[in-house]
Amino acid sequence: MDDVIIVGAGIGGLTLGLALHAAGIPCRIFESAAEIKAVGVGINLLPHATKELAALGLEEALAKVAIETSDATFFNRFGQLIYQEPLGRAAGYEHPQFSIHRGDLQMVLLDAFRARAGHDRLVTHHHCIAVEQDETGVSVHFSDGPGGAAGSTIRGRVAIACDGINSAVRKQFFPEEGEPRYSGVNMWRGVTRWQPILSGASMVRAGWLSHGKMVIYPIRAAGADGLQLINWVAEIETPLYRKRDWNRPGSIGDFIGAFADWHFDWLDVPAFIHAADSVLEFPMVDQDPLPRWSFGRVTLSGDAAHPMVPRGSNGAGQAILDARALVSALTENDDPVAALAAYEKQRLEATTRIVLTNRTNPPDAILREVFQRTNDTPFAAIGDVISREELVALSEGYKRIAGYSKEALRTR
Ligand SMILES: Cc1cc2nc3c(=O)[nH]c(=O)nc-3n(C[C@H](O)[C@H](O)[C@H](O)COP(=O)(O)OP(=O)(O)OC[C@H]3O[C@@H](n4cnc5c(N)ncnc54)[C@H](O)[C@@H]3O)c2cc1C
């Protein structure tokens, strides 16, 4: 009987598999997809997450495929600089901030897991449809892909659901919950090959959600042509949206109007968007925090436990922190039920705060403040609008809530 059954080979499931393997706890990962493909666009890993990945010996492999982000830079929609601060090592952290293609991150984790734990420890084409348990273990039932015929049942000591925002296990325990909750903001995401912008390692946020906000950061180093692969997200308050599908193509015509006059000395935004390799569209969604995740020998982790709107670069990071907490709990408690309860105690309240703060005061609250105080007009000097101390306080407040202030990382 396998000790730990992990449902889902996304960022959280693979990290958990690696961390359990490192702790000498046998596990197997079951993934719904027939083949793991490098899907997605950009993701950020903040120093609390890269610290955990470095402890798993992955920092070098990640540094080869990622950009080490050096600064966060905020502009209004007139291209005026509001605030800039160093990030990661440039800010004095022991570990870097990485901006990375989600597919590259998943492949680093996948290759390491297969090399260390063995190819047979990751089983694809297994879509979890239900879990059952008794005093001696869990039985996880799978079909051969979403909507496929019922296939096999696997027994284990515990089951951990890392099956993402549409988690089948979460639905089993919370059947009344319904679809993810739309935030009122729709996103169009893409990647463009472009010459380095600003420092070449800047995380740029500009504008505001009501008129159009852009997030822009490079995710792959420049090739021989000098062009980086640069991730961008256009975020606009939009009443209508279509159900989240990670692969739904988007249309530039649906949102370019909001950015038509964004011709700045640091970037010609319309030209940059038009040069995109591809555009995806998905709504910004989350779910209300749950009262519990652990049910005996079964628990939820990552987006299955605490999906959050992507306004704080914390979705992948919190899944990685869950993995570390799960391994500690399973190592410290012989009783699996007590272990999963201890994990929930450590992580539920902390992630609830992040889910709720991402709705109200994530780092881009800086943009909202300036938008409101200037009544969406250009300013003569930013100091007339908001003080440096206030800007720093907004930024540091989020770091404390999300668990990556420098003090928190030093003491962890
Ligand atoms: C295809 C895809 C593309 C994404 N693109 C981006 C992006 O561009 N930017 C971004 O910030 N975030 C993206 N995300 C979300 C991001 O990966 C997560 O928010 C975050 O990393 C938390 O990771 P997670 O492991 O909890 O969930 P995920 O990374 O979403 O992983 C969940 C995994 O579970 C599998 N799965 C789902 N249902 C079942 C089931 N019933 N049985 C077995 N396996 C199942 C999925 O195929 C997936 O591999 C994407 C997720 C997916 C699945």
PDBQT file of the ligand as one rigid body, heavy atoms in Angstrom, charges set to zero:
ROOT
HETATM    1  C1  LIG A 501      -3.007  24.131 -17.317  1.00  0.00    +0.000 C 
HETATM    2  C2  LIG A 501      -2.759  25.173 -16.271  1.00  0.00    +0.000 A 
HETATM    3  C3  LIG A 501      -2.225  26.408 -16.647  1.00  0.00    +0.000 A 
HETATM    4  C4  LIG A 501      -1.996  27.388 -15.691  1.00  0.00    +0.000 A 
HETATM    5  N1  LIG A 501      -1.460  28.580 -16.093  1.00  0.00    +0.000 NA
HETATM    6  C5  LIG A 501      -1.175  29.514 -15.154  1.00  0.00    +0.000 A 
HETATM    7  C6  LIG A 501      -0.538  30.733 -15.526  1.00  0.00    +0.000 A 
HETATM    8  O1  LIG A 501      -0.255  30.959 -16.673  1.00  0.00    +0.000 OA
HETATM    9  N2  LIG A 501      -0.250  31.648 -14.561  1.00  0.00    +0.000 N 
HETATM   10  C7  LIG A 501      -0.582  31.418 -13.245  1.00  0.00    +0.000 A 
HETATM   11  O2  LIG A 501      -0.305  32.261 -12.390  1.00  0.00    +0.000 OA
HETATM   12  N3  LIG A 501      -1.175  30.274 -12.869  1.00  0.00    +0.000 NA
HETATM   13  C8  LIG A 501      -1.474  29.315 -13.779  1.00  0.00    +0.000 A 
HETATM   14  N4  LIG A 501      -2.044  28.137 -13.393  1.00  0.00    +0.000 N 
HETATM   15  C9  LIG A 501      -2.400  27.959 -11.978  1.00  0.00    +0.000 C 
HETATM   16  C10 LIG A 501      -1.194  27.716 -11.094  1.00  0.00    +0.000 C 
HETATM   17  O3  LIG A 501      -0.425  26.658 -11.552  1.00  0.00    +0.000 OA
HETATM   18  C11 LIG A 501      -1.715  27.470  -9.708  1.00  0.00    +0.000 C 
HETATM   19  O4  LIG A 501      -2.467  28.591  -9.297  1.00  0.00    +0.000 OA
HETATM   20  C12 LIG A 501      -0.659  27.333  -8.633  1.00  0.00    +0.000 C 
HETATM   21  O5  LIG A 501       0.565  26.983  -9.149  1.00  0.00    +0.000 OA
HETATM   22  C13 LIG A 501      -1.098  26.333  -7.543  1.00  0.00    +0.000 C 
HETATM   23  O6  LIG A 501      -0.773  25.040  -7.969  1.00  0.00    +0.000 OA
HETATM   24  P1  LIG A 501      -1.641  23.760  -7.729  1.00  0.00    +0.000 P 
HETATM   25  O7  LIG A 501      -0.689  22.618  -7.830  1.00  0.00    +0.000 OA
HETATM   26  O8  LIG A 501      -2.479  23.876  -6.531  1.00  0.00    +0.000 OA
HETATM   27  O9  LIG A 501      -2.639  23.707  -8.949  1.00  0.00    +0.000 OA
HETATM   28  P2  LIG A 501      -2.321  23.487 -10.495  1.00  0.00    +0.000 P 
HETATM   29  O10 LIG A 501      -0.967  23.938 -10.849  1.00  0.00    +0.000 OA
HETATM   30  O11 LIG A 501      -3.489  24.075 -11.206  1.00  0.00    +0.000 OA
HETATM   31  O12 LIG A 501      -2.305  21.891 -10.666  1.00  0.00    +0.000 OA
HETATM   32  C14 LIG A 501      -3.435  21.046 -10.565  1.00  0.00    +0.000 C 
HETATM   33  C15 LIG A 501      -3.120  19.729 -11.260  1.00  0.00    +0.000 C 
HETATM   34  O13 LIG A 501      -4.117  18.776 -10.964  1.00  0.00    +0.000 OA
HETATM   35  C16 LIG A 501      -4.534  18.142 -12.151  1.00  0.00    +0.000 C 
HETATM   36  N5  LIG A 501      -5.915  17.701 -11.943  1.00  0.00    +0.000 N 
HETATM   37  C17 LIG A 501      -7.031  18.457 -11.982  1.00  0.00    +0.000 A 
HETATM   38  N6  LIG A 501      -8.105  17.706 -11.655  1.00  0.00    +0.000 NA
HETATM   39  C18 LIG A 501      -7.656  16.466 -11.402  1.00  0.00    +0.000 A 
HETATM   40  C19 LIG A 501      -8.288  15.251 -11.002  1.00  0.00    +0.000 A 
HETATM   41  N7  LIG A 501      -9.611  15.189 -10.750  1.00  0.00    +0.000 N 
HETATM   42  N8  LIG A 501      -7.525  14.141 -10.829  1.00  0.00    +0.000 NA
HETATM   43  C20 LIG A 501      -6.162  14.183 -11.044  1.00  0.00    +0.000 A 
HETATM   44  N9  LIG A 501      -5.518  15.315 -11.422  1.00  0.00    +0.000 NA
HETATM   45  C21 LIG A 501      -6.253  16.439 -11.579  1.00  0.00    +0.000 A 
HETATM   46  C22 LIG A 501      -4.352  19.203 -13.216  1.00  0.00    +0.000 C 
HETATM   47  O14 LIG A 501      -4.277  18.653 -14.512  1.00  0.00    +0.000 OA
HETATM   48  C23 LIG A 501      -3.064  19.862 -12.777  1.00  0.00    +0.000 C 
HETATM   49  O15 LIG A 501      -1.938  19.190 -13.271  1.00  0.00    +0.000 OA
HETATM   50  C24 LIG A 501      -2.306  27.127 -14.323  1.00  0.00    +0.000 A 
HETATM   51  C25 LIG A 501      -2.830  25.878 -13.948  1.00  0.00    +0.000 A 
HETATM   52  C26 LIG A 501      -3.056  24.902 -14.908  1.00  0.00    +0.000 A 
HETATM   53  C27 LIG A 501      -3.632  23.553 -14.485  1.00  0.00    +0.000 C 
ENDROOT
TORSDOF 0
